[in-house]
Amino acid sequence: MAGRFPPRPTTTTLRGGDVVVPAGVPRQAAAPGRRRTWTPPGPLNLGLVLGPLRRGPADPTFRTTPDGSVWRASRTPTGPGTLRVALRGGVAEAEAWGPGAEWLLEQLPELLGVLDDPDAFEPRHRLVALAQRRRPGLRLTRTGLVLESLIPSILEQKVTTDEAYRAWRLLVRRFGEPAPGPAPGRMQVMPAPRTWALIPSWEWHKSGVDDKRASTILRAVRVAARLEQATGMEPEAAQARLEVVPGIGPWTSAEVVQRSHGAADAVTVGDLHLPGIVGYALAGDRNADDSVMLSLLEPYAGQRHRAARLILLSGSAPPRRAPRMRLGNIERL
């Protein structure tokens, strides 16, 4: 039956006592998976937790399936891997394939927000309080991976989200590798740093990526190991390390640590629309700029990213005056 796991013939144990077992019946020949179960400490909504990792509906590294499972293809410190996660009766059941399988399973609780503390958040506005009550399963993910969030964030600089999603999709499909295991829908693992560095200039242009963004990615992948080490730092220090790379500014670094670190206080500044959305929701000010947004979010110090996320999830936004394109950011460097 679709969405059911095969019998568990043997078991091993990961740190923390969670059970990991080889899949008894591989989903496809030569692709045996490993498994883990983990019980979240509270309500958990996979879509809310993992949704920020998806770069558009056709992201080759991310899939959701009709049985409620979320699939991710990642390049881990131990190699490429595919992870499938589903919630069954309040328990997270995961399978993973490829050289990165064990790393992905070790990271499962952090990916699903175990290090996040929603109880530390105190709503100070009716709209925010209502958004929080309606989404008790919201937790902030921590992937423990920098480059997989950094490259698509760079692609989103100064262009519409549709343009950025298209570039990510084309580049990953063209230069990535097939996701290990029985991943659905031609899933791909993003290219390795060396592969990114060897992409010819015309391929960037064919994907709609200008020289400035391409050059920023090339500079980043040349110091990929140093950037990945930032996962062991506090978010502020990690942002500072990222911003040493020319072309990476506060907008991009915040977008990264929100995902790689689960940074509850990392505010996205330099965005074209977020200040107006926050200003309108909290003060009726559709023309708010970054300084006004930061002032309005000050009561949420330590949890400002969560507050902004709840505002976005509330659906509150200033009425549109005219049709417009949605830009990823207006990063000033």
Backbone torsions as a table, in degrees:
resi	resn	phi	psi	omega
1	MET	NA	137.1	-179.3
2	ALA	-59.4	136.8	176.4
3	GLY	86.8	-3.1	178.6
4	ARG	-98.6	143.1	178.5
5	PHE	-87.1	149.8	177.8
6	PRO	-73.8	170.0	179.9
7	PRO	-59.4	156.9	-177.1
8	ARG	-106.6	101.7	-174.6
9	PRO	-81.0	-33.5	-177.5
10	THR	-138.8	165.0	-179.8
11	THR	-138.0	152.2	167.4
12	THR	-133.7	174.0	-175.8
13	THR	-127.2	134.0	174.2
14	LEU	-95.3	170.1	174.9
15	ARG	-52.7	136.0	178.8
16	GLY	91.8	-1.8	174.8
17	GLY	86.7	4.3	179.8
18	ASP	-75.0	145.0	-176.0
19	VAL	-85.1	134.0	174.2
20	VAL	-125.8	128.5	-177.7
21	VAL	-135.4	144.5	171.1
22	PRO	-65.4	143.3	177.8
23	ALA	-64.6	130.2	-176.7
24	GLY	-66.2	-35.7	179.0
25	VAL	-126.1	104.4	-177.5
26	PRO	-56.9	144.4	179.0
27	ARG	-72.0	-20.7	171.7
28	GLN	-153.4	154.3	-177.0
29	ALA	-58.6	144.2	176.1
30	ALA	64.1	19.0	178.3
31	ALA	-136.2	56.3	178.3
32	PRO	-66.0	141.0	-179.6
33	GLY	-104.3	166.0	170.9
34	ARG	-113.2	156.3	-172.1
35	ARG	-132.6	156.5	176.0
36	ARG	-152.5	145.2	170.1
37	THR	-118.4	148.0	179.7
38	TRP	-150.1	136.6	-179.5
39	THR	-102.2	115.7	179.4
40	PRO	-64.0	153.1	179.8
41	PRO	-77.3	-3.5	-179.1
42	GLY	-166.7	-168.6	179.7
43	PRO	-57.5	144.7	-178.2
44	LEU	-143.3	127.4	176.4
45	ASN	-115.3	109.4	-175.8
46	LEU	-58.4	-39.8	-178.9
47	GLY	-62.5	-43.1	179.5
48	LEU	-69.8	-39.3	-176.1
49	VAL	-72.4	-47.4	-173.5
50	LEU	-95.8	-11.9	-178.2
51	GLY	-53.3	-39.9	-179.9
52	PRO	-62.8	-14.2	179.9
53	LEU	-83.9	-10.4	-178.1
54	ARG	-89.4	127.3	-179.7
55	ARG	-105.5	74.2	178.5
56	GLY	92.6	161.5	-175.4
57	PRO	-65.8	-19.7	-178.7
58	ALA	-112.1	24.3	178.3
59	ASP	-56.6	120.4	-178.3
60	PRO	-68.1	-14.4	-177.6
61	THR	-98.2	2.1	-171.9
62	PHE	-144.6	133.1	176.2
63	ARG	-144.0	147.2	165.3
64	THR	-117.0	144.8	-177.9
65	THR	-118.4	160.9	-174.6
66	PRO	-58.1	-22.3	179.6
67	ASP	-81.1	3.9	178.1
68	GLY	92.6	1.8	-179.3
69	SER	-78.4	149.1	171.4
70	VAL	-113.2	130.2	179.2
71	TRP	-112.7	136.2	174.9
72	ARG	-132.9	137.5	173.9
73	ALA	-110.6	122.5	-173.6
74	SER	-132.4	154.8	170.7
75	ARG	-102.5	104.8	-174.4
76	THR	-94.5	172.8	176.1
77	PRO	-61.5	-18.7	179.4
78	THR	-106.5	7.1	177.2
79	GLY	122.7	178.9	-178.9
80	PRO	-67.1	147.0	179.0
81	GLY	-153.8	155.5	176.1
82	THR	-119.6	133.6	179.7
83	LEU	-121.9	134.0	172.6
84	ARG	-118.6	127.1	-179.3
85	VAL	-126.2	136.9	174.6
86	ALA	-142.3	151.4	175.6
87	LEU	-100.8	126.5	178.3
88	ARG	-130.3	108.9	178.5
89	GLY	59.9	36.9	179.2
90	GLY	82.0	3.7	179.0
91	VAL	-112.8	134.4	176.1
92	ALA	-85.0	120.0	177.5
93	GLU	-108.8	127.8	-175.1
94	ALA	-129.3	145.0	170.2
95	GLU	-127.4	147.7	179.7
96	ALA	-143.8	150.1	-177.5
97	TRP	-132.9	157.1	173.7
98	GLY	93.1	175.6	-179.7
99	PRO	-58.5	-27.2	-179.4
100	GLY	-90.7	7.9	-173.0
101	ALA	-60.0	-48.4	-175.8
102	GLU	-67.1	-37.8	177.7
103	TRP	-61.7	-44.5	-179.8
104	LEU	-61.4	-39.3	179.6
105	LEU	-71.0	-37.5	175.8
106	GLU	-59.9	-37.1	-175.9
107	GLN	-84.6	-3.6	-172.4
108	LEU	-52.1	-50.3	-178.9
109	PRO	-59.2	-39.9	179.4
110	GLU	-67.9	-38.8	177.0
111	LEU	-58.9	-35.7	-177.7
112	LEU	-94.5	12.7	168.5
113	GLY	91.3	22.5	-178.0
114	VAL	-64.7	-28.6	-179.7
115	LEU	-84.6	-7.8	177.7
116	ASP	-81.3	149.7	-179.7
117	ASP	-127.9	85.0	-179.8
118	PRO	-59.7	-26.3	-178.6
119	ASP	-69.5	-14.9	178.2
120	ALA	-76.2	-9.5	-176.9
121	PHE	-92.2	130.0	178.1
122	GLU	-120.4	107.9	-179.7
123	PRO	-61.8	140.7	179.8
124	ARG	-126.1	16.9	178.2
125	HIS	-149.3	141.5	-175.8
126	ARG	-56.3	-42.8	-178.4
127	LEU	-62.9	-41.9	-179.7
128	VAL	-67.3	-41.8	179.4
129	ALA	-62.2	-41.5	179.3
130	LEU	-65.8	-42.2	178.6
131	ALA	-62.1	-39.0	179.4
132	GLN	-67.1	-42.8	179.9
133	ARG	-63.5	-35.0	-177.6
134	ARG	-77.8	-12.4	-176.9
135	ARG	-132.0	64.9	-178.9
136	PRO	-66.4	-16.2	-178.3
137	GLY	-90.2	9.6	-179.9
138	LEU	-79.9	121.6	169.6
139	ARG	-133.4	155.1	-178.5
140	LEU	-91.8	121.0	-177.9
141	THR	-71.6	155.2	171.8
142	ARG	-134.2	109.2	-176.1
143	THR	-82.8	-27.0	-174.9
144	GLY	73.9	14.4	-178.7
145	LEU	-130.9	131.9	-177.2
146	VAL	-94.6	-51.8	-169.4
147	LEU	-62.7	-35.2	-176.9
148	GLU	-68.3	-19.7	172.5
149	SER	-97.6	-29.2	-176.8
150	LEU	-68.4	-47.7	-174.8
151	ILE	-63.1	-49.6	177.4
152	PRO	-64.5	-28.9	176.9
153	SER	-68.1	-38.8	175.4
154	ILE	-63.4	-41.4	179.1
155	LEU	-61.3	-24.9	-178.5
156	GLU	-85.1	-3.0	-179.6
157	GLN	-67.3	124.3	169.1
158	LYS	60.8	23.5	175.6
159	VAL	-135.6	168.8	175.7
160	THR	-69.4	154.4	178.9
161	THR	-60.7	-36.5	179.1
162	ASP	-61.6	-41.3	177.8
163	GLU	-63.7	-42.5	-179.2
164	ALA	-66.5	-43.7	179.2
165	TYR	-62.1	-38.8	179.4
166	ARG	-64.2	-44.2	-179.8
167	ALA	-61.7	-46.3	178.5
168	TRP	-58.9	-47.1	-179.0
169	ARG	-60.3	-48.0	-176.9
170	LEU	-66.3	-42.4	-177.8
171	LEU	-69.1	-41.1	179.0
172	VAL	-67.4	-41.3	178.8
173	ARG	-65.7	-37.0	-176.1
174	ARG	-77.9	-38.2	-170.8
175	PHE	-119.9	-5.0	176.4
176	GLY	-79.1	-169.6	177.9
177	GLU	-130.5	154.0	-178.4
178	PRO	-57.2	137.7	178.4
179	ALA	-64.9	137.4	178.6
180	PRO	-62.5	154.3	174.5
181	GLY	78.5	-167.2	-175.2
182	PRO	-86.4	45.8	-177.6
183	ALA	-64.8	139.7	-176.8
184	PRO	-81.6	157.7	166.6
185	GLY	61.9	40.3	176.6
186	ARG	54.2	45.3	178.1
187	MET	-65.8	148.2	-178.2
188	GLN	-129.3	149.5	169.2
189	VAL	-90.9	136.7	-177.7
190	MET	-61.2	155.8	-178.6
191	PRO	-59.9	153.9	172.6
192	ALA	-71.7	159.5	-179.9
193	PRO	-51.8	-43.0	-179.2
194	ARG	-63.6	-36.6	179.5
195	THR	-66.3	-43.6	175.3
196	TRP	-55.6	-42.1	-176.4
197	ALA	-66.1	-22.7	-176.0
198	LEU	-99.5	3.0	179.2
199	ILE	-66.2	124.9	-179.1
200	PRO	-65.3	154.7	-176.8
201	SER	-59.0	-37.2	-177.6
202	TRP	-68.5	-25.6	178.1
203	GLU	-71.8	-35.8	174.0
204	TRP	-61.1	-45.3	-178.2
205	HIS	-65.9	-39.6	177.6
206	LYS	-61.5	-29.1	179.8
207	SER	-88.5	1.1	177.7
208	GLY	83.0	20.5	-177.9
209	VAL	-102.0	122.2	-179.3
210	ASP	-74.1	169.3	-175.8
211	ASP	-62.1	-35.5	-177.1
212	LYS	-65.1	-48.1	179.4
213	ARG	-67.8	-40.2	178.2
214	ALA	-60.6	-43.5	-179.9
215	SER	-64.0	-37.8	177.8
216	THR	-63.5	-43.2	177.7
217	ILE	-62.8	-42.7	-180.0
218	LEU	-62.5	-40.2	177.2
219	ARG	-65.3	-38.8	-178.0
220	ALA	-67.1	-44.5	-175.8
221	VAL	-70.1	-21.6	177.1
222	ARG	-68.7	-23.9	177.9
223	VAL	-118.6	33.7	-174.8
224	ALA	-56.8	-41.9	-177.6
225	ALA	-62.4	-41.7	178.8
226	ARG	-65.4	-37.6	-180.0
227	LEU	-69.9	-39.9	178.9
228	GLU	-64.1	-29.4	177.7
229	GLN	-63.6	-18.1	-179.4
230	ALA	-64.9	-16.0	178.1
231	THR	-64.3	-20.5	177.3
232	GLY	-88.4	3.0	-179.2
233	MET	-101.7	165.3	169.0
234	GLU	-67.2	152.0	-175.7
235	PRO	-52.8	-41.7	-178.1
236	GLU	-63.3	-42.1	178.6
237	ALA	-68.3	-36.7	177.8
238	ALA	-63.9	-41.9	177.6
239	GLN	-61.6	-41.9	179.8
240	ALA	-61.8	-40.5	178.3
241	ARG	-65.1	-43.5	179.3
242	LEU	-60.9	-40.6	-174.8
243	GLU	-74.6	-5.2	171.6
244	VAL	-67.1	-29.3	179.8
245	VAL	-74.1	121.0	178.2
246	PRO	-57.0	133.8	-178.0
247	GLY	99.6	-10.7	176.9
248	ILE	-107.8	117.9	-179.2
249	GLY	-119.7	-168.1	-175.1
250	PRO	-59.8	-36.9	179.1
251	TRP	-61.1	-51.3	-176.5
252	THR	-65.9	-45.2	-176.8
253	SER	-64.4	-36.4	177.6
254	ALA	-66.0	-43.6	179.0
255	GLU	-59.4	-33.7	-179.6
256	VAL	-72.9	-53.7	-173.9
257	VAL	-69.3	-22.4	172.7
258	GLN	-58.4	-33.2	-177.9
259	ARG	-97.0	-46.4	-176.3
260	SER	-71.4	-32.4	-175.3
261	HIS	-112.9	-9.2	-172.7
262	GLY	62.8	39.0	-171.5
263	ALA	-73.4	106.0	-175.0
264	ALA	-71.6	-16.7	-175.5
265	ASP	-111.8	2.6	-176.1
266	ALA	-78.2	104.1	-177.4
267	VAL	-87.7	135.5	177.1
268	THR	-82.0	101.7	176.2
269	VAL	-101.2	152.7	-177.8
270	GLY	91.0	7.7	179.5
271	ASP	-84.5	147.1	-176.7
272	LEU	-70.3	-35.6	-171.4
273	HIS	-112.9	-26.6	-172.9
274	LEU	-57.7	-44.6	179.1
275	PRO	-57.4	-41.3	179.1
276	GLY	-66.2	-36.6	179.4
277	ILE	-67.6	-47.4	179.3
278	VAL	-65.6	-43.0	-179.7
279	GLY	-62.0	-41.9	-179.7
280	TYR	-67.7	-41.5	-177.1
281	ALA	-67.7	-40.4	-172.9
282	LEU	-96.5	-22.3	-175.3
283	ALA	-142.7	5.7	-179.0
284	GLY	69.5	19.3	-176.5
285	ASP	-105.6	97.7	-178.1
286	ARG	-75.6	-12.5	-177.9
287	ASN	-103.3	16.8	-178.5
288	ALA	-60.6	143.7	174.1
289	ASP	-106.8	-172.3	-177.3
290	ASP	-59.1	-41.6	-177.7
291	SER	-64.2	-40.3	177.2
292	VAL	-66.8	-43.6	178.7
293	MET	-58.2	-47.1	-179.1
294	LEU	-64.0	-35.5	177.2
295	SER	-65.4	-42.9	-179.8
296	LEU	-67.9	-29.6	-179.2
297	LEU	-88.3	-6.3	-176.9
298	GLU	-55.5	-38.8	177.6
299	PRO	-60.9	-15.3	179.8
300	TYR	-102.3	21.7	-178.8
301	ALA	-48.9	130.8	-174.9
302	GLY	94.7	-19.3	-177.4
303	GLN	-137.9	27.2	-173.0
304	ARG	-68.4	-34.8	177.3
305	HIS	-65.5	-41.4	178.4
306	ARG	-62.7	-41.3	178.8
307	ALA	-60.8	-46.3	178.9
308	ALA	-63.4	-38.0	179.1
309	ARG	-64.2	-42.8	178.8
310	LEU	-65.0	-37.5	177.3
311	ILE	-62.7	-44.4	177.9
312	LEU	-62.9	-40.7	-179.7
313	LEU	-69.9	-22.4	-179.9
314	SER	-68.0	-21.5	-178.0
315	GLY	84.6	-0.2	179.1
316	SER	-73.4	127.3	178.9
317	ALA	-156.5	148.6	178.6
318	PRO	-64.1	144.5	178.2
319	PRO	-59.1	141.9	179.1
320	ARG	-75.3	136.0	177.7
321	ARG	-86.8	-27.6	-178.7
322	ALA	-161.2	159.7	176.3
323	PRO	-56.6	143.7	-178.8
324	ARG	-149.6	158.9	173.1
325	MET	-91.0	146.2	177.3
326	ARG	-91.1	114.0	179.3
327	LEU	-92.6	144.8	179.0
328	GLY	-65.3	-45.0	179.3
329	ASN	-169.3	171.7	174.1
330	ILE	-125.5	54.9	-174.1
331	GLU	-56.2	130.4	-179.9
332	ARG	-108.3	120.6	-177.0
333	LEU	-123.0	NA	NA
